[in-house]
């Protein structure tokens, strides 16, 4: 809820709702905009295809975006609001320790 339509998600390992480790794969269509959100626990992101632009902070200001290309890794600390955009069809892999919680807005 709160995200535009078009993204796909697959659980590769673990149970994101549980307390152990998990791995998710997310695919975004070209131009997809991930709204400002935050997680209670750290998030580890690796870009597998396309280009993923991630901005840190509660204001989705395009000047805050940093470009991540195939093979790049980003560490997103717990309770840190962030947002993103996809250039081209983009696939990212997330891993962390559950439970995975996604909260819109800022903490």
C-alpha positions in Angstrom: 0.0 0.0 0.0 1.2 3.5 -0.8 3.4 2.4 -3.7 2.6 2.9 -7.4 1.6 -0.2 -9.3 4.1 -2.0 -11.4 6.8 -3.3 -9.1 7.4 -7.1 -8.6 8.7 -8.8 -5.5 10.1 -12.3 -4.9 11.3 -13.9 -1.7 14.5 -15.8 -2.4 15.4 -16.8 1.2 13.8 -16.8 4.6 10.7 -15.2 5.8 10.7 -11.4 5.8 7.9 -11.4 8.4 10.0 -13.6 10.7 13.0 -12.8 12.9 15.7 -14.4 10.8 17.6 -13.3 7.7 15.8 -12.8 4.4 16.6 -12.0 0.8 14.1 -10.3 -1.5 14.4 -9.4 -5.2 12.5 -6.4 -6.4 12.0 -5.4 -10.1 10.8 -1.9 -11.0 9.7 -0.7 -14.4 11.5 2.3 -16.0 10.7 5.5 -14.3 9.3 3.9 -11.1 9.4 6.2 -8.1 9.7 4.6 -4.7 8.1 7.1 -2.2 9.8 8.2 1.0 9.8 5.4 3.5 11.9 3.9 6.3 12.6 0.5 7.9 13.1 -0.4 11.6 16.2 -2.4 10.7 19.1 -2.0 8.3 18.6 -2.7 4.6 21.3 -4.0 2.3 20.7 -3.3 -1.4 22.6 -4.6 -4.5 21.7 -3.5 -8.0 21.4 -6.5 -10.3 20.2 -4.8 -13.5 19.3 -1.2 -14.6 20.1 1.9 -12.6 18.7 2.6 -9.1 18.9 6.2 -7.8 18.6 6.4 -4.0 18.1 9.5 -2.0 18.5 9.8 1.8 16.1 12.0 3.7 12.5 12.7 4.2 12.2 15.2 1.3 12.1 13.5 -2.2 14.5 16.1 -3.6 16.0 14.9 -6.9 19.3 16.7 -6.0 19.8 14.1 -3.1 19.7 11.1 -5.5 22.9 9.0 -5.8 23.2 6.7 -8.8 23.8 3.0 -8.3 24.6 0.9 -11.3 24.9 -2.9 -11.8 27.0 -4.5 -9.1 26.8 -1.4 -6.8 25.9 -1.9 -3.1 24.1 0.5 -0.7 23.7 0.2 3.1 20.6 1.9 4.4 20.8 2.4 8.2 17.8 1.6 10.4 15.1 4.3 10.8 16.7 6.4 8.0 14.1 7.7 5.5 14.9 7.2 1.9 13.4 7.3 -1.6 14.4 6.0 -5.0 13.8 6.0 -8.8 14.5 3.4 -11.4 16.1 4.1 -14.8 15.4 1.4 -17.2 13.9 -1.9 -15.9 15.8 -2.3 -12.7 16.2 -5.3 -10.4 17.6 -5.0 -6.9 18.3 -7.5 -4.2 17.6 -6.7 -0.6 18.8 -8.6 2.4 18.5 -8.0 6.1 17.3 -9.4 9.4 13.5 -9.6 9.9 11.0 -8.7 10.5 11.0 -6.6 7.4 8.8 -3.5 7.9 8.2 -0.8 5.4 6.8 2.5 6.8 5.8 5.4 4.6 7.0 8.9 5.4 9.6 9.6 8.1 10.1 8.1 11.6 
